[in-house]
Amino acid sequence: MLYGIAAATASFLLAALLTALLRAPALRLALVDRRRQRPVPLLGGVAVVLVTGLAAWAGDWTGVVPVGSVVGRLLVAGTAVGALGLAADVWRLRRRWLLVGTAVAAACVVPYGVTGPVAGALAVAWIALVTVAFRGLDHADGVAGTVGVVTAFGVGACAAAELMDGLAVLLSALAAALTGFLLHNWHPARIALGACGSLFAGFLLAGAAVFTRAGHEPGAGVGVLFALTALASADAVLVLLSRRLAGRPPLRGGPDHLAHRLRRLGLTPQGAVVVLGAASFSGVLVGVLAHTGLAGGTAVLWVAGVTAVGVLGLLRVRVYEPRRAGTGPRTRTSLHGPRAEPPRRSPESRDVADVPSRASSRAAIFPVRQVRRGEKAQVSASLRVRNG
């Protein structure tokens, strides 16, 4: 207990300090994201990964809170996923590779001996999807950090109820590190998680939730897992549905996430984060109560129903700009009719009208002041022009 408090405090302070130090290198290396035409550095996730791993391994090395082989594999796999996210921040990897890499990492940590092969395969797919969905929350200032802190506390409470001390300490260190990071990510954000931090946090949260539910009834486990990660799932479903209905590619980015739609409804950036944090807290609270047996399956159904209503309601908010009419020659002809031909001039009128233009062009080529009446010519010799 005392080590958990000490680890959380140290993680908070170290994450806040390291995040501030990594901002300048990120700007120097041009690892930034554009948010409302302002560059936001993307190395905040590196601080979260380093601090969380340091706190967990320090407890295992000192022997105060042994991490164990299962939690150790989860931390190593999460670090590998974070490294994959860092590569995506640097080289802009495609999202399909992120999904495949996350699925491979999840396949290495799922406890198949407890879940069974079929449930284990479903758990691998669920971890990969939730991890990628959590990355989508890093679209606005403070959203991913706030939801991550709330979810980490909830999953940590479930782990403590199962007497998984190593996992509880790991999640408390993650929550503290994300809180320290939020000091620099609150609107207007000076740094962001990036794919490195968002994938790392999402993988740890999803994997830890699977560990806490391993060995329980599969039907109830699905409801608890959904309640713990309801907000990230709602954001992913909302984005995919809206892009599908609008005829846009599903992997093409756009201002169509939860926070963007709340801003369209008139909320401030801080207000949108508060609303999303409260919604995440509600779902996590129901998940914790259902996991500990203090709430039945009906409460989880309420979370699913409210989530569906929220997604359908926000789906009606217009976020895509209407397509502008083309400006090509065919479009101009169809909109304004055929272009009128200029009136033809006779050769005589053309020669008369072209005299001033020829004179002006000749004056532009040879800028010599013309001789007026009563003045002597200043240039008597022939004028030579050298092309060079």
N, C-alpha and C positions, 0 to 999 in steps of 0.2 A: 504493500500500500504506500509506504513512504517512498520507495523507489519510483513508483508510478508517478507520484506528485513531483518528485525531483526531476524525473525524465521529461515530464510534460513542461515543466518550467524551463529547463535547459533547452528543450526543443523550440519553445516559443522564442526565447531570446536569440538563439543561434540562427533560427530561420529568418527572423527580422533583420539581423545584422548581415547575414550572407546574401539575402535578397537585395539589400541596398548596395552591397559591393558588386554584385553581378550585373547591375544595370548598366554601368559604363562599358564593360566589355561587350555586352549585347549590342549597344548602340554603335560601338566601334566596328564590330563585325557585321553590322547591318542585319542582325537577326531580330526583325521587328514585324509587327502586325499593324495594319492600317485600321484604325477605328475613328470614324468621323474625321478623316484627313489628318490624324495625328499619329505619329509612330509610337507603338508600345513595344518595348523589348520583350523577348520570349524566353529568357533564361531563368524566370522565377521558379519553374519546376525543378531545375537542377538543385536549387537550395533545398526544396522540400524532400527530394530523393536522398540527398546526402545527409541531412539532419535526421530524417526518420531512420535510415539505416544505421547511423552512428548511435542513436539512442537505443535501438534494439540490440545491436551487437555489444554495446557496452554492458548492458544488463546480463547478457549471456556470458561475456568474458569474465566479469566479476563474480558470476555465480549467484547473484542476488535473485534474478528472475531468468532462469534458463529459457531460451527461446524454443528449443526442441527441433527435431528434424523436420516435422511437418511445417511449422511456422517458418523455419529457416528456408525450406524450399520455396514457400510462398514469397518470402522477401527477395530471394535470389531471382525468381521468375519475374517479380514485379520490377526489380532493378533492370533486368534485361528488356522488359517492355518499355521502361522509361528511356533506356538507351535507344531503342527503336524509335521512340517518339522524338528524341533529340535529333536523330538522323532525318526524321521527317521535317523538323524545323529548319535544318540546315539545307537539305537537298530537295525538299518538297516531294516526298514520296507519295505515291498514290494510296488512297484509303484502302484499297483492296489488299495491299501488302501489309498495312497495319492490322487489318482484320485477320489475315492469315497468320501473321506473327503472333498476335495475341492469342489466337486459338491454339497454336502450338505450345505456347507458354502455359496456357490453362490446362492442356492435356498432360502436362508434366507435374501438376500439383493436385489434381482432383483425387480424393481418396476413393479409388474404385473398390477397394475391399469393403468399405462401409456402404457406399451408394449402389454398387452393382454396375455392370457394364452399360446397361441402357440408360439408367439415371445419370451415370457418370458422363456419358456422351452428351446428354441433354444439358448437364451442368457446364460442360466445356463450351457448348454453343451459347449458353446464357451468359457466362462470364465474358466471352468475347464480345457479344452484342452490347452488354451493359458498359463494358470498358469503352467501346467506341462511342456509345451514346453519351457517356460522361465527358468525353472529349468535346462533344458538341456544346456542352454547357459553358465552355470557355469562349463564348461569343460576345460577352458583355462584361463590364467591370464588376467584379465582386461576386458574380453568380456562381462560378465553379468552386471558388473557395468557401463560400457560405454553405452551399449544399454539401460540399465535402466534409466540412466540420460537423454539421448536423448528422449526416449519415455515419461518420466515424464514431461519434458518441453513441449512436443507437446500436450499431453492430458491436461496438465494444461492450455495451451493456449486455447484449446477448451472449457474447463470449464469456463475460464474467459470470453470468448465470450458469453457464456450462462448465465453470471452473477451469477455463483455458486462460491461465494467467499470462503466459507468453504472448498470446494473441491479443489479449486485452491491453497489455503494455504497448505492443506495436501500434494498435489503433489509437491509443491515447497520445502516443508520440506523433502519429500522423495528424491527428486533430490539432495538436499544439503547433506543429509546423505550419499547417495551413492557416492557423490563426495569426501567427507571426507574418506569414506571407500576405495576409489580408490587410495588414497595416500599409502596404504599398500598392495594393490592388483595388482599394476602394476608390470610387469615382471622385475625381478623374484618375484613372490608374496610371501609375508610373512604370509598371512591369506586369507581365501576364504569365500564367502557367505555361502556356505553349503545349504542344503535343507531349512533351517529355513529362511534365508534371501532371497533366490531366489523365493521361493513360496510366501512369504509375498509381495515382490515387484511385482511379476507377477500378483498376485490376486488383489492388489490395482490398478494396471494399467489397467487390463482388466475390473474390476468392474467400475472404474471411466470412462472408455471409453463408457461403456454401459449406464451409467447415462447421459453422455453428449449427446448421440444420442437418448435417449428415447423421444418419441413424434415426431421424424422426419420420413421421408419416409423410410420404411423398406429396399427397394432396394438400395437406396443411402447409408443407414446406414451400410449395409453389406460391401460395398466398402470402406467406411471410416474406419471401424473397421479393415479391412484387411490391409489397407495401414499403419495404426498406429502400427500394430504388424506384419508387413510383414517379418522381419528378423527372429523372433522367429518361425513363421510358416514355413518359408523356411528351417530352420535348422531341425525342426521336420519331415517335409516331406522328406527331403534329407536322413536323418538317417533311416527312416522307409523303404523307397524305396531301399536303398543300402543293408540293411540287408535282405530284402525280396528277392532281386535278387541274393544275395550271399548264400541264404539258411541258414541264421543265425537266432536265436531267436530274435524277435523284441525288447525284454526287456534286451537283453544281451549287456552290455557296450562294447565300442570299440573306436578306434581312427578314427571315421568316421563323425565327426561334421564339421561345416564350417571352423573353425580355423585350424583343423587338415589337411584339404585338401588344404587350402591356404599355410600352412607350407610345404606340399609336393610339391607345385608349386615353392618353393624357397623363400617365404616371411619370414622375421624375426617374432618373436612373437609380437613385437611392431607394425610392419607393418601390420600384420594380424588384430590386434585390430583396427588400423586406418582405414583399408579398410572396416571392418564390421561396424564401427561407422559411416563412410560416407554413406554406404548403408542404414543403419537404419535412418540416418538423412534425406536422400532423400525420403524414404517412409513416414516418419512422416511429412515432409514438405508438401507433396502432400495431405496427410490426413487432415492436418490443413487447407490448402487452399480449399479443397473440402468441409470441414465442414462449413467454413465461407462463402462459395459461391463464392470465388475468382477463383475457378477452376471447370470445369465440370466433368462429369462422365468419359470422355475420359482419363483424367489424371490417374484416378484410374485403368482403363484398362491397361494403359501403365505400371503401377507398377506391376500388375498381370503378364503381358507378360514378363517383364524383370526378374521377380522372377522365372517364369517357365524356361526361357532360362538359368538363372544362376544355377538352380537346375540340369537341364539336362547336362549342361556343367561340373559342379563339380562332377556329378555322374560318369563321365568317369575317374576320378582320382583314381588310385589304392591305397587303404588304407589297405586292408587285405593281410596278408602274405600268400603265397601259402602253402598248407598243405604238410608237409614233409612225405616222404615215411616211412612206419612203419618199426620197427626194431625187430619185433617178429620172432620167429623161422620159421613160415611159409613164412613170407616175405623174410627172408634171404635165405631160400631154393629156392624160386621162382626167386630171383634175381641172386644168385651166383651158383645155381645148388646144387645138393646133396653134403653133406659133405663127404670128403674122409675118409675112415676108416684107422686108423694107422696100419702099418704092424705088423702082429703077429710074436712074437718071440718064439723060441723053449724054453723048460724048462731049458736046460743047459745054453743057452745064457742069459736067464732071471736071473738065479742064479748068474752068473758071473757079470752081469751088476748091480745087486742089492747089491753087496758087498760094494762098496763105499758109496752107499746111506744109507745102514744099519749102516755103521760105522759112517757116518756123523750124522745120527739121534741119534745113541747111544752117540756120543760125545756131541750133543746138550743137551741130557737129563742128562748125567753125565759129566760135564765140568772139567775133570781131565786131566792134561797134561800127554801125553803118554811118556813112558820110551824109550829113545833112547839107542843105543849101547854106552858103555863106561860110562853110568850114573847109579847111584844107584836108586833103587826104593824109592820114598819118602813115599809111603804108603805101609806098610807091612801087616798090619792087614786087615781083611775083611771089605769092605765098606758097611755101613748100610745106607739105605735111608728110611726116615720116611715120610710117606704120611700124611700131616696134613693140 
